[in-house]
């Protein structure tokens, strides 16, 4: 059985490409924690069903697919820290994390499919595909790995900073998260250049 690749991906294989990696990130919107990217290279003789944009899956379904993906495909993960996000801005930090994810693959792909509209700083053939996580199996698989990996990182941070509720909101700007920020100020992993965090920095920085 073969992977149910998108028509676009099947056409690329017919064009002669053999090692096609999809890459995506998770964590552009949160107020805290890193942005995490994954690159996924699926060989043609691997069967993966149910792959779609990670945002369209329940946490339980994502975790089940995560273990199938990492067990049956080639995966690389890249991270850009909250401090790199502050230094570079979230767009450039996301591109950096995706670049690191591709470089972390155990083999060099001959084509990279990038979610979004920008190419990565890599000397490899690339195609940027807007909403690629919903259109391409390889990018959808990468989105799942990135999302699950980041969520688990935020659960570890929850044990380090238990007052902030990271296990529940994963750093996203929920009303509960904003209320905690207003009460306690930012933690060491908050993105201080993000507007909802920045307004609490000056009054609370001495407490961090």
MIDOSE-1310 file (N, C-alpha, C; in nm, 2 decimals, decimal comma, always signed):
residues 208
xxxx	+0,08/-0,12/+0,00/+0,00/+0,00/+0,00/+0,09/+0,12/+0,00; +0,04/+0,23/-0,06/+0,12/+0,35/-0,07/+0,05/+0,46/+0,01; +0,13/+0,56/+0,05/+0,08/+0,68/+0,12/-0,02/+0,75/+0,03; -0,14/+0,79/+0,09/-0,24/+0,86/+0,01/-0,19/+1,01/-0,01
xxxx	-0,09/+1,03/-0,09/-0,04/+1,16/-0,11/-0,14/+1,25/-0,19; -0,12/+1,38/-0,17/-0,20/+1,47/-0,25/-0,16/+1,45/-0,40; -0,25/+1,50/-0,49/-0,22/+1,49/-0,63/-0,09/+1,57/-0,66; -0,07/+1,69/-0,59/+0,05/+1,77/-0,61/+0,17/+1,69/-0,58
xxxx	+0,17/+1,62/-0,46/+0,29/+1,54/-0,42/+0,31/+1,43/-0,52; +0,21/+1,36/-0,56/+0,22/+1,25/-0,65/+0,29/+1,30/-0,78; +0,24/+1,41/-0,83/+0,30/+1,47/-0,95/+0,45/+1,50/-0,93; +0,49/+1,55/-0,82/+0,63/+1,58/-0,79/+0,71/+1,45/-0,80
xxxx	+0,66/+1,34/-0,74/+0,73/+1,21/-0,75/+0,74/+1,17/-0,90; +0,64/+1,19/-0,97/+0,64/+1,15/-1,12/+0,74/+1,24/-1,19; +0,77/+1,36/-1,14/+0,86/+1,45/-1,21/+1,01/+1,41/-1,17; +1,02/+1,31/-1,09/+1,16/+1,26/-1,06/+1,21/+1,29/-0,92
xxxx	+1,14/+1,36/-0,84/+1,18/+1,38/-0,70/+1,16/+1,25/-0,62; +1,25/+1,22/-0,53/+1,24/+1,10/-0,46/+1,24/+1,12/-0,30; +1,30/+1,23/-0,26/+1,30/+1,26/-0,11/+1,24/+1,39/-0,09; +1,11/+1,39/-0,07/+1,03/+1,52/-0,05/+1,00/+1,53/+0,09
xxxx	+1,04/+1,65/+0,15/+1,01/+1,67/+0,29/+0,91/+1,79/+0,30; +0,81/+1,77/+0,39/+0,72/+1,88/+0,42/+0,76/+1,94/+0,55; +0,75/+2,07/+0,57/+0,79/+2,14/+0,69/+0,68/+2,24/+0,73; +0,66/+2,24/+0,87/+0,56/+2,34/+0,92/+0,60/+2,37/+1,06
xxxx	+0,54/+2,47/+1,12/+0,57/+2,51/+1,26/+0,44/+2,52/+1,34; +0,46/+2,53/+1,47/+0,35/+2,55/+1,57/+0,40/+2,65/+1,67; +0,31/+2,74/+1,71/+0,34/+2,83/+1,82/+0,37/+2,97/+1,78; +0,32/+3,02/+1,66/+0,34/+3,16/+1,63/+0,25/+3,25/+1,72
xxxx	+0,13/+3,20/+1,76/+0,04/+3,29/+1,82/+0,05/+3,30/+1,97; +0,11/+3,20/+2,04/+0,12/+3,21/+2,19/+0,20/+3,33/+2,24; +0,18/+3,36/+2,37/+0,25/+3,47/+2,44/+0,37/+3,42/+2,51; +0,39/+3,29/+2,52/+0,50/+3,23/+2,59/+0,55/+3,11/+2,53
xxxx	+0,68/+3,08/+2,55/+0,73/+2,95/+2,50/+0,79/+2,97/+2,36; +0,85/+2,86/+2,31/+0,92/+2,87/+2,18/+0,82/+2,85/+2,07; +0,88/+2,87/+1,95/+0,81/+2,82/+1,83/+0,88/+2,69/+1,79; +0,80/+2,59/+1,75/+0,86/+2,46/+1,72/+0,82/+2,42/+1,58
xxxx	+0,92/+2,37/+1,50/+0,89/+2,33/+1,37/+0,93/+2,18/+1,35; +0,87/+2,12/+1,25/+0,90/+1,98/+1,22/+0,91/+1,96/+1,07; +1,00/+1,88/+1,03/+1,01/+1,84/+0,89/+0,98/+1,69/+0,88; +0,90/+1,65/+0,78/+0,86/+1,51/+0,77/+0,88/+1,46/+0,63
xxxx	+0,96/+1,36/+0,61/+0,99/+1,30/+0,48/+0,93/+1,16/+0,48; +0,82/+1,15/+0,40/+0,75/+1,02/+0,39/+0,79/+0,95/+0,26; +0,84/+0,83/+0,28/+0,88/+0,75/+0,16/+0,75/+0,69/+0,10; +0,76/+0,66/-0,03/+0,64/+0,63/-0,10/+0,57/+0,49/-0,06
xxxx	+0,65/+0,41/+0,00/+0,60/+0,28/+0,04/+0,54/+0,28/+0,18; +0,53/+0,39/+0,24/+0,47/+0,40/+0,38/+0,33/+0,44/+0,37; +0,24/+0,38/+0,45/+0,10/+0,41/+0,45/+0,07/+0,49/+0,58; +0,01/+0,61/+0,55/-0,03/+0,69/+0,66/-0,17/+0,74/+0,63
xxxx	-0,27/+0,71/+0,72/-0,40/+0,75/+0,70/-0,44/+0,85/+0,80; -0,54/+0,94/+0,77/-0,59/+1,04/+0,86/-0,51/+1,16/+0,88; -0,41/+1,18/+0,80/-0,32/+1,30/+0,81/-0,40/+1,42/+0,76; -0,40/+1,53/+0,85/-0,46/+1,65/+0,81/-0,40/+1,76/+0,89
xxxx	-0,43/+1,89/+0,87/-0,38/+2,00/+0,95/-0,41/+1,97/+1,09; -0,30/+1,99/+1,17/-0,31/+1,95/+1,32/-0,42/+2,03/+1,39; -0,45/+2,15/+1,34/-0,56/+2,23/+1,41/-0,70/+2,16/+1,39; -0,71/+2,07/+1,29/-0,84/+2,01/+1,26/-0,85/+1,88/+1,34
xxxx	-0,76/+1,84/+1,42/-0,76/+1,72/+1,49/-0,77/+1,74/+1,64; -0,83/+1,65/+1,71/-0,84/+1,65/+1,86/-0,70/+1,62/+1,92; -0,67/+1,66/+2,04/-0,55/+1,63/+2,10/-0,52/+1,48/+2,10; -0,62/+1,40/+2,13/-0,60/+1,25/+2,13/-0,57/+1,20/+1,99
xxxx	-0,64/+1,25/+1,89/-0,61/+1,20/+1,75/-0,47/+1,25/+1,71; -0,43/+1,37/+1,74/-0,29/+1,42/+1,71/-0,19/+1,33/+1,77; -0,21/+1,30/+1,90/-0,10/+1,21/+1,97/-0,09/+1,08/+1,90; -0,21/+1,02/+1,87/-0,20/+0,88/+1,80/-0,13/+0,89/+1,67
xxxx	-0,16/+0,99/+1,59/-0,09/+1,01/+1,46/+0,05/+1,05/+1,48; +0,09/+1,12/+1,58/+0,22/+1,16/+1,61/+0,31/+1,03/+1,62; +0,27/+0,94/+1,70/+0,35/+0,82/+1,72/+0,36/+0,74/+1,59; +0,26/+0,74/+1,51/+0,27/+0,67/+1,38/+0,36/+0,74/+1,29
xxxx	+0,36/+0,87/+1,29/+0,45/+0,95/+1,20/+0,59/+0,93/+1,24; +0,62/+0,95/+1,37/+0,76/+0,94/+1,41/+0,82/+0,79/+1,40; +0,73/+0,70/+1,40/+0,77/+0,56/+1,39/+0,79/+0,51/+1,25; +0,72/+0,58/+1,15/+0,72/+0,52/+1,01/+0,78/+0,62/+0,91
xxxx	+0,82/+0,74/+0,95/+0,87/+0,84/+0,85/+1,00/+0,89/+0,91; +1,07/+0,97/+0,83/+1,19/+1,05/+0,88/+1,14/+1,18/+0,92; +1,18/+1,22/+1,05/+1,13/+1,34/+1,11/+1,25/+1,42/+1,17; +1,25/+1,55/+1,15/+1,34/+1,64/+1,21/+1,27/+1,75/+1,28
xxxx	+1,32/+1,79/+1,40/+1,25/+1,90/+1,48/+1,35/+2,01/+1,50; +1,29/+2,13/+1,49/+1,37/+2,25/+1,51/+1,30/+2,35/+1,60; +1,37/+2,42/+1,69/+1,31/+2,51/+1,79/+1,38/+2,64/+1,78; +1,30/+2,75/+1,79/+1,35/+2,88/+1,82/+1,29/+2,93/+1,95
xxxx	+1,38/+2,97/+2,04/+1,34/+3,00/+2,18/+1,26/+3,14/+2,18; +1,20/+3,16/+2,30/+1,13/+3,29/+2,31/+1,22/+3,41/+2,30; +1,34/+3,39/+2,34/+1,44/+3,50/+2,33/+1,48/+3,52/+2,18; +1,49/+3,42/+2,10/+1,51/+3,43/+1,96/+1,39/+3,50/+1,89
xxxx	+1,27/+3,47/+1,94/+1,15/+3,53/+1,89/+1,16/+3,68/+1,91; +1,20/+3,72/+2,03/+1,21/+3,86/+2,06/+1,32/+3,93/+1,98; +1,43/+3,86/+1,95/+1,54/+3,92/+1,88/+1,51/+3,93/+1,73; +1,45/+3,83/+1,67/+1,43/+3,82/+1,53/+1,29/+3,86/+1,48
xxxx	+1,19/+3,86/+1,56/+1,05/+3,87/+1,54/+0,99/+3,73/+1,51; +0,86/+3,71/+1,53/+0,81/+3,58/+1,52/+0,81/+3,52/+1,38; +0,80/+3,60/+1,28/+0,81/+3,54/+1,14/+0,95/+3,48/+1,12; +1,06/+3,56/+1,14/+1,19/+3,51/+1,12/+1,23/+3,40/+1,21
xxxx	+1,18/+3,40/+1,34/+1,21/+3,29/+1,43/+1,14/+3,16/+1,38; +1,02/+3,18/+1,32/+0,95/+3,06/+1,27/+1,03/+3,00/+1,15; +1,08/+3,09/+1,06/+1,16/+3,04/+0,95/+1,29/+2,97/+1,00; +1,35/+3,03/+1,10/+1,47/+2,97/+1,16/+1,44/+2,83/+1,21
xxxx	+1,33/+2,82/+1,29/+1,29/+2,69/+1,34/+1,27/+2,58/+1,23; +1,20/+2,63/+1,12/+1,18/+2,54/+1,01/+1,31/+2,50/+0,94; +1,40/+2,59/+0,93/+1,53/+2,56/+0,87/+1,60/+2,46/+0,96; +1,60/+2,48/+1,09/+1,66/+2,38/+1,18/+1,60/+2,24/+1,17
xxxx	+1,47/+2,24/+1,15/+1,40/+2,11/+1,14/+1,44/+2,03/+1,01; +1,46/+2,10/+0,90/+1,50/+2,04/+0,78/+1,65/+1,99/+0,80; +1,73/+2,07/+0,86/+1,87/+2,03/+0,88/+1,88/+1,91/+0,98; +1,78/+1,89/+1,06/+1,78/+1,78/+1,16/+1,74/+1,65/+1,10
xxxx	+1,69/+1,65/+0,98/+1,66/+1,52/+0,91/+1,78/+1,44/+0,89; +1,77/+1,31/+0,90/+1,88/+1,22/+0,88/+1,93/+1,20/+0,74; +1,85/+1,25/+0,64/+1,89/+1,25/+0,50/+1,86/+1,39/+0,45; +1,92/+1,42/+0,34/+1,90/+1,55/+0,28/+1,79/+1,54/+0,17
xxxx	+1,68/+1,61/+0,19/+1,57/+1,60/+0,08/+1,62/+1,66/-0,05; +1,56/+1,62/-0,16/+1,58/+1,68/-0,28/+1,48/+1,79/-0,32; +1,38/+1,80/-0,23/+1,28/+1,90/-0,24/+1,21/+1,92/-0,11; +1,19/+2,05/-0,07/+1,12/+2,09/+0,05/+1,00/+2,16/+0,02
xxxx	+0,89/+2,11/+0,08/+0,76/+2,18/+0,07/+0,73/+2,26/+0,20; +0,73/+2,39/+0,19/+0,72/+2,48/+0,30/+0,58/+2,53/+0,32; +0,53/+2,52/+0,44/+0,40/+2,58/+0,47/+0,41/+2,73/+0,47; +0,33/+2,80/+0,40/+0,33/+2,94/+0,40/+0,37/+3,00/+0,26
xxxx	+0,42/+3,12/+0,26/+0,46/+3,18/+0,13/+0,60/+3,23/+0,12; +0,69/+3,17/+0,21/+0,83/+3,21/+0,21/+0,92/+3,09/+0,20; +1,03/+3,10/+0,13/+1,13/+2,99/+0,13/+1,22/+3,01/+0,25; +1,29/+2,90/+0,28/+1,38/+2,89/+0,39/+1,52/+2,92/+0,34
xxxx	+1,61/+2,96/+0,43/+1,75/+2,99/+0,40/+1,83/+2,86/+0,39; +1,80/+2,79/+0,29/+1,86/+2,66/+0,26/+1,90/+2,64/+0,11; +2,01/+2,58/+0,08/+2,05/+2,56/-0,06/+1,98/+2,44/-0,12; +1,85/+2,43/-0,11/+1,77/+2,32/-0,15/+1,66/+2,37/-0,24
xxxx	+1,61/+2,29/-0,34/+1,49/+2,33/-0,41/+1,37/+2,33/-0,31; +1,29/+2,44/-0,32/+1,18/+2,45/-0,23/+1,05/+2,50/-0,30; +0,94/+2,47/-0,25/+0,81/+2,52/-0,30/+0,73/+2,56/-0,17; +0,70/+2,69/-0,17/+0,61/+2,74/-0,06/+0,47/+2,72/-0,10
xxxx	+0,39/+2,67/-0,01/+0,25/+2,64/-0,03/+0,16/+2,70/+0,08; +0,08/+2,80/+0,05/-0,01/+2,86/+0,15/-0,11/+2,75/+0,19; -0,13/+2,74/+0,32/-0,22/+2,64/+0,37/-0,17/+2,50/+0,34; -0,04/+2,48/+0,32/+0,01/+2,35/+0,29/-0,02/+2,24/+0,39
xxxx	-0,04/+2,28/+0,52/-0,08/+2,18/+0,62/-0,21/+2,12/+0,59; -0,30/+2,19/+0,52/-0,43/+2,13/+0,49/-0,44/+2,07/+0,35; -0,33/+2,09/+0,27/-0,34/+2,05/+0,13/-0,24/+1,93/+0,10; -0,13/+1,92/+0,18/-0,02/+1,83/+0,15/+0,00/+1,73/+0,27
xxxx	+0,01/+1,60/+0,24/+0,02/+1,50/+0,34/+0,15/+1,52/+0,42; +0,26/+1,55/+0,35/+0,39/+1,57/+0,42/+0,39/+1,69/+0,51; +0,33/+1,80/+0,47/+0,32/+1,92/+0,55/+0,22/+1,90/+0,66; +0,11/+1,83/+0,64/+0,02/+1,80/+0,74/+0,08/+1,71/+0,85
xxxx	+0,16/+1,61/+0,81/+0,23/+1,53/+0,91/+0,33/+1,61/+0,99; +0,40/+1,71/+0,93/+0,49/+1,79/+1,00/+0,42/+1,88/+1,10; +0,30/+1,93/+1,06/+0,22/+2,01/+1,15/+0,18/+1,94/+1,28; +0,15/+1,81/+1,26/+0,11/+1,73/+1,38/+0,23/+1,71/+1,47
xxxx	+0,35/+1,68/+1,41/+0,47/+1,65/+1,50/+0,50/+1,78/+1,57; +0,50/+1,90/+1,50/+0,54/+2,02/+1,56/+0,44/+2,06/+1,67; +0,31/+2,04/+1,65/+0,21/+2,08/+1,75/+0,22/+1,99/+1,87; +0,23/+1,86/+1,86/+0,24/+1,77/+1,97/+0,37/+1,79/+2,05
xxxx	+0,48/+1,81/+1,98/+0,61/+1,84/+2,04/+0,60/+1,97/+2,12; +0,55/+2,07/+2,07/+0,54/+2,20/+2,14/+0,44/+2,19/+2,26; +0,33/+2,12/+2,24/+0,24/+2,10/+2,36/+0,31/+2,03/+2,47; +0,39/+1,93/+2,44/+0,45/+1,86/+2,55/+0,56/+1,94/+2,61
xxxx	+0,63/+2,03/+2,54/+0,72/+2,12/+2,60/+0,65/+2,22/+2,69; +0,53/+2,26/+2,65/+0,46/+2,36/+2,74/+0,41/+2,29/+2,87; +0,39/+2,16/+2,86/+0,35/+2,08/+2,98/+0,47/+2,07/+3,08; +0,59/+2,06/+3,02/+0,71/+2,06/+3,11/+0,72/+2,20/+3,17
xxxx	+0,70/+2,30/+3,10/+0,71/+2,44/+3,15/+0,60/+2,46/+3,26; +0,49/+2,39/+3,25/+0,39/+2,40/+3,35/+0,43/+2,36/+3,48; +0,52/+2,25/+3,48/+0,57/+2,20/+3,61/+0,68/+2,29/+3,67; +0,74/+2,37/+3,58/+0,84/+2,47/+3,62/+0,78/+2,60/+3,67
xxxx	+0,67/+2,64/+3,61/+0,60/+2,76/+3,64/+0,45/+2,73/+3,66; +0,42/+2,66/+3,77/+0,29/+2,60/+3,79/+0,18/+2,71/+3,81; +0,21/+2,83/+3,83/+0,11/+2,93/+3,86/+0,05/+2,99/+3,73; +0,10/+2,95/+3,61/+0,06/+3,02/+3,49/-0,03/+2,94/+3,40
xxxx	-0,06/+2,81/+3,44/-0,16/+2,74/+3,36/-0,11/+2,70/+3,22; +0,02/+2,68/+3,20/+0,06/+2,65/+3,06/+0,01/+2,51/+3,01; -0,02/+2,42/+3,10/-0,07/+2,29/+3,06/-0,21/+2,31/+2,99; -0,28/+2,40/+3,04/-0,42/+2,42/+2,99/-0,42/+2,50/+2,86
xxxx	-0,35/+2,62/+2,86/-0,36/+2,71/+2,74/-0,24/+2,71/+2,65; -0,13/+2,64/+2,69/-0,01/+2,62/+2,61/+0,05/+2,75/+2,57; +0,02/+2,86/+2,64/+0,08/+2,99/+2,61/-0,01/+3,08/+2,53; -0,12/+3,03/+2,48/-0,20/+3,11/+2,39/-0,28/+3,21/+2,48
xxxx	-0,32/+3,32/+2,42/-0,38/+3,43/+2,49/-0,52/+3,41/+2,53; -0,55/+3,32/+2,61/-0,69/+3,29/+2,66/-0,72/+3,40/+2,77; -0,84/+3,42/+2,80/-0,88/+3,51/+2,91/-0,81/+3,47/+3,04; -0,81/+3,34/+3,07/-0,74/+3,30/+3,19/-0,59/+3,33/+3,19
xxxx	-0,53/+3,32/+3,08/-0,39/+3,35/+3,07/-0,36/+3,50/+3,09; -0,44/+3,58/+3,03/-0,43/+3,72/+3,04/-0,45/+3,76/+3,19; -0,55/+3,70/+3,25/-0,58/+3,73/+3,39/-0,46/+3,70/+3,48; -0,39/+3,58/+3,45/-0,27/+3,55/+3,53/-0,16/+3,64/+3,50
xxxx	-0,14/+3,69/+3,38/-0,04/+3,79/+3,35/-0,06/+3,92/+3,42; -0,19/+3,96/+3,43/-0,22/+4,08/+3,50/-0,19/+4,07/+3,65; -0,22/+3,95/+3,70/-0,20/+3,93/+3,84/-0,05/+3,91/+3,88; +0,02/+3,83/+3,80/+0,16/+3,79/+3,84/+0,27/+3,85/+3,76
xxxx	+0,23/+3,91/+3,64/+0,34/+3,95/+3,55/+0,39/+3,83/+3,47; +0,48/+3,86/+3,38/+0,54/+3,75/+3,29/+0,63/+3,66/+3,36; +0,63/+3,54/+3,32/+0,73/+3,44/+3,36/+0,86/+3,45/+3,28; +0,96/+3,38/+3,31/+1,08/+3,39/+3,23/+1,07/+3,34/+3,08
xxxx	+0,96/+3,26/+3,05/+0,94/+3,21/+2,92/+0,84/+3,30/+2,84; +0,79/+3,40/+2,89/+0,70/+3,49/+2,82/+0,77/+3,57/+2,71; +0,71/+3,60/+2,60/+0,76/+3,68/+2,49/+0,73/+3,82/+2,52; +0,83/+3,89/+2,58/+0,81/+4,03/+2,63/+0,79/+4,13/+2,52
xxxx	+0,82/+4,10/+2,40/+0,79/+4,20/+2,29/+0,65/+4,19/+2,24; +0,57/+4,08/+2,28/+0,43/+4,07/+2,23/+0,35/+4,17/+2,32; +0,26/+4,24/+2,25/+0,19/+4,35/+2,31/+0,11/+4,31/+2,44; +0,04/+4,20/+2,44/-0,03/+4,16/+2,57/+0,06/+4,14/+2,69
xxxx	+0,19/+4,10/+2,66/+0,29/+4,08/+2,76/+0,36/+4,21/+2,80; +0,40/+4,28/+2,69/+0,48/+4,40/+2,71/+0,42/+4,50/+2,81; +0,28/+4,51/+2,81/+0,22/+4,61/+2,90/+0,24/+4,57/+3,05; +0,28/+4,45/+3,08/+0,30/+4,41/+3,22/+0,44/+4,40/+3,25
xxxx	+0,53/+4,42/+3,16/+0,68/+4,40/+3,19/+0,73/+4,50/+3,28; +0,71/+4,63/+3,26/+0,78/+4,73/+3,33/+0,74/+4,73/+3,48; +0,62/+4,69/+3,51/+0,58/+4,69/+3,65/+0,62/+4,56/+3,73; +0,65/+4,46/+3,65/+0,67/+4,33/+3,72/+0,81/+4,27/+3,69
xxxx	+0,89/+4,33/+3,61/+1,02/+4,27/+3,57/+1,10/+4,24/+3,69; +1,10/+4,32/+3,79/+1,18/+4,29/+3,91/+1,14/+4,17/+3,99; +1,02/+4,12/+3,96/+0,97/+4,00/+4,03/+1,00/+3,87/+3,95; +1,05/+3,88/+3,83/+1,08/+3,77/+3,74/+1,21/+3,70/+3,78
